Amino acid sequence: QVQLVESGGGLVQPGGSLRLSCAASGFTLDDYAIGWFRQAPGKERKRVSCISSRDGSTYYDDSVKGRFTISRDYAKNSVYLQMNNLKPEDTAVYSCAADRIRIVTNSGSSCQWSKFGSWGQGTQVTVSS
């Protein structure tokens, strides 16, 4: 059974850090691009960051650029989202997604949630004092 499982969410104060993990089971992530998306209550789902399968291409939304870093560990079949200097507006449910698509560096059009077919259940991130 193909499955993506996110972990690492929680409650953190503004300026704090969290590292989200996206672990795959039932398939290997090696040939899949991975995206992180978030959705706040009453708001539409938005892209956060994407990483290509092999060539290291990444995309970051302007709202997280310079604060978030996406990375992958092929040996652990996992992708991570390091989130630093968190702000209250980062509060949302964060989900990872996988698909065999091409991510182009700095190209938002290549990192769209509609292009991803496999999704995790999400993990809550709350930034509040």
C-alpha positions as a Markdown table, in Angstrom:
| # | Residue | x | y | z |
|---|---|---|---|---|
| 1 | Gln | 0.0 | 0.0 | 0.0 |
| 2 | Val | 1.4 | 3.4 | -1.1 |
| 3 | Gln | 1.5 | 5.7 | 1.8 |
| 4 | Leu | 3.0 | 9.1 | 2.8 |
| 5 | Val | 3.1 | 10.0 | 6.5 |
| 6 | Glu | 4.0 | 13.4 | 7.8 |
| 7 | Ser | 5.3 | 14.1 | 11.3 |
| 8 | Gly | 7.0 | 16.8 | 13.2 |
| 9 | Gly | 4.3 | 19.3 | 13.5 |
| 10 | Gly | 3.3 | 21.0 | 16.8 |
| 11 | Leu | 3.0 | 24.2 | 18.7 |
| 12 | Val | 5.9 | 26.6 | 18.6 |
| 13 | Gln | 6.4 | 30.3 | 19.5 |
| 14 | Pro | 7.1 | 32.9 | 16.9 |
| 15 | Gly | 10.7 | 32.8 | 15.8 |
| 16 | Gly | 11.0 | 29.1 | 16.6 |
| 17 | Ser | 11.8 | 26.2 | 14.4 |
| 18 | Leu | 10.3 | 22.9 | 13.4 |
| 19 | Arg | 11.3 | 20.1 | 11.1 |
| 20 | Leu | 8.6 | 18.3 | 9.2 |
| 21 | Ser | 9.2 | 14.8 | 7.9 |
| 22 | Cys | 7.5 | 13.0 | 5.0 |
| 23 | Ala | 8.1 | 9.3 | 5.1 |
| 24 | Ala | 7.0 | 6.9 | 2.3 |
| 25 | Ser | 6.0 | 3.3 | 2.6 |
| 26 | Gly | 5.0 | 0.9 | -0.1 |
| 27 | Phe | 7.1 | 2.7 | -2.7 |
| 28 | Thr | 10.5 | 4.4 | -3.0 |
| 29 | Leu | 10.6 | 8.2 | -3.4 |
| 30 | Asp | 13.7 | 8.1 | -5.6 |
| 31 | Asp | 11.8 | 8.8 | -8.8 |
| 32 | Tyr | 9.2 | 11.1 | -7.3 |
| 33 | Ala | 9.1 | 14.9 | -6.9 |
| 34 | Ile | 7.9 | 15.9 | -3.5 |
| 35 | Gly | 5.9 | 18.9 | -2.6 |
| 36 | Trp | 4.9 | 20.5 | 0.7 |
| 37 | Phe | 1.6 | 22.3 | 0.8 |
| 38 | Arg | -0.3 | 24.0 | 3.6 |
| 39 | Gln | -3.9 | 24.9 | 4.3 |
| 40 | Ala | -5.1 | 27.2 | 7.0 |
| 41 | Pro | -8.7 | 27.1 | 8.3 |
| 42 | Gly | -11.1 | 28.6 | 5.8 |
| 43 | Lys | -8.4 | 29.2 | 3.3 |
| 44 | Glu | -7.3 | 27.5 | 0.1 |
| 45 | Arg | -4.4 | 25.1 | -0.1 |
| 46 | Lys | -1.2 | 26.8 | -1.0 |
| 47 | Arg | 2.2 | 25.5 | -2.1 |
| 48 | Val | 5.1 | 25.9 | 0.2 |
| 49 | Ser | 8.0 | 24.1 | -1.4 |
| 50 | Cys | 8.9 | 21.4 | -3.9 |
| 51 | Ile | 11.9 | 19.3 | -4.7 |
| 52 | Ser | 12.8 | 17.3 | -7.8 |
| 53 | Ser | 13.4 | 13.6 | -7.8 |
| 54 | Arg | 17.1 | 13.7 | -8.8 |
| 55 | Asp | 18.6 | 16.9 | -10.0 |
| 56 | Gly | 18.1 | 18.9 | -6.8 |
| 57 | Ser | 15.8 | 21.5 | -8.3 |
| 58 | Thr | 13.7 | 23.3 | -5.7 |
| 59 | Tyr | 11.0 | 25.8 | -5.5 |
| 60 | Tyr | 10.0 | 28.0 | -2.5 |
| 61 | Asp | 7.0 | 30.2 | -2.2 |
| 62 | Asp | 8.0 | 33.8 | -1.6 |
| 63 | Ser | 6.4 | 33.7 | 1.8 |
| 64 | Val | 8.9 | 31.1 | 3.1 |
| 65 | Lys | 12.0 | 31.8 | 1.0 |
| 66 | Gly | 15.0 | 32.2 | 3.2 |
| 67 | Arg | 13.2 | 30.6 | 6.2 |
| 68 | Phe | 12.3 | 27.1 | 5.0 |
| 69 | Thr | 14.6 | 24.5 | 3.5 |
| 70 | Ile | 13.4 | 21.3 | 1.7 |
| 71 | Ser | 15.7 | 18.3 | 1.5 |
| 72 | Arg | 15.5 | 14.6 | 0.9 |
| 73 | Asp | 17.3 | 11.5 | 2.3 |
| 74 | Tyr | 17.2 | 8.8 | -0.3 |
| 75 | Ala | 18.5 | 6.2 | 2.2 |
| 76 | Lys | 15.6 | 6.9 | 4.6 |
| 77 | Asn | 13.1 | 7.3 | 1.8 |
| 78 | Ser | 12.1 | 10.6 | 3.3 |
| 79 | Val | 11.8 | 14.3 | 2.6 |
| 80 | Tyr | 12.1 | 17.0 | 5.2 |
| 81 | Leu | 11.0 | 20.6 | 5.5 |
| 82 | Gln | 13.1 | 22.6 | 8.0 |
| 83 | Met | 11.2 | 25.6 | 9.1 |
| 84 | Asn | 13.0 | 28.5 | 10.9 |
| 85 | Asn | 11.9 | 31.8 | 12.1 |
| 86 | Leu | 8.3 | 30.7 | 12.1 |
| 87 | Lys | 5.5 | 33.3 | 12.1 |
| 88 | Pro | 1.9 | 33.1 | 13.2 |
| 89 | Glu | 0.9 | 33.3 | 9.5 |
| 90 | Asp | 2.7 | 29.9 | 9.0 |
| 91 | Thr | 0.0 | 28.3 | 11.1 |
| 92 | Ala | -1.7 | 25.6 | 9.0 |
| 93 | Val | -2.0 | 21.9 | 8.3 |
| 94 | Tyr | 1.1 | 20.9 | 6.3 |
| 95 | Ser | 0.8 | 18.0 | 3.8 |
| 96 | Cys | 3.4 | 16.3 | 1.6 |
| 97 | Ala | 2.6 | 15.0 | -1.8 |
| 98 | Ala | 4.5 | 12.9 | -4.4 |
| 99 | Asp | 4.3 | 12.3 | -8.1 |
| 100 | Arg | 6.5 | 11.7 | -11.1 |
| 101 | Ile | 6.7 | 15.2 | -12.3 |
| 102 | Arg | 9.5 | 17.7 | -13.1 |
| 103 | Ile | 10.2 | 20.5 | -10.7 |
| 104 | Val | 11.9 | 23.5 | -12.2 |
| 105 | Thr | 14.0 | 25.7 | -9.9 |
| 106 | Asn | 12.0 | 28.9 | -9.0 |
| 107 | Ser | 9.1 | 27.8 | -11.2 |
| 108 | Gly | 5.8 | 28.0 | -9.3 |
| 109 | Ser | 4.0 | 26.5 | -12.2 |
| 110 | Ser | 5.9 | 23.2 | -11.7 |
| 111 | Cys | 5.0 | 23.1 | -8.0 |
| 112 | Gln | 1.2 | 23.0 | -8.1 |
| 113 | Trp | -0.9 | 20.8 | -5.8 |
| 114 | Ser | -3.0 | 19.7 | -8.7 |
| 115 | Lys | 0.0 | 18.0 | -10.3 |
| 116 | Phe | 0.5 | 15.6 | -7.3 |
| 117 | Gly | -1.4 | 12.4 | -7.0 |
| 118 | Ser | -0.3 | 10.8 | -3.7 |
| 119 | Trp | -0.9 | 12.7 | -0.5 |
| 120 | Gly | -0.3 | 12.3 | 3.2 |
| 121 | Gln | -2.8 | 13.1 | 5.9 |
| 122 | Gly | -1.1 | 16.2 | 7.1 |
| 123 | Thr | 0.4 | 17.5 | 10.3 |
| 124 | Gln | -0.7 | 20.6 | 12.2 |
| 125 | Val | 1.7 | 23.5 | 12.7 |
| 126 | Thr | 0.6 | 26.2 | 15.1 |
| 127 | Val | 2.8 | 29.3 | 15.7 |
| 128 | Ser | 1.6 | 31.2 | 18.7 |
| 129 | Ser | 2.8 | 32.9 | 21.8 |
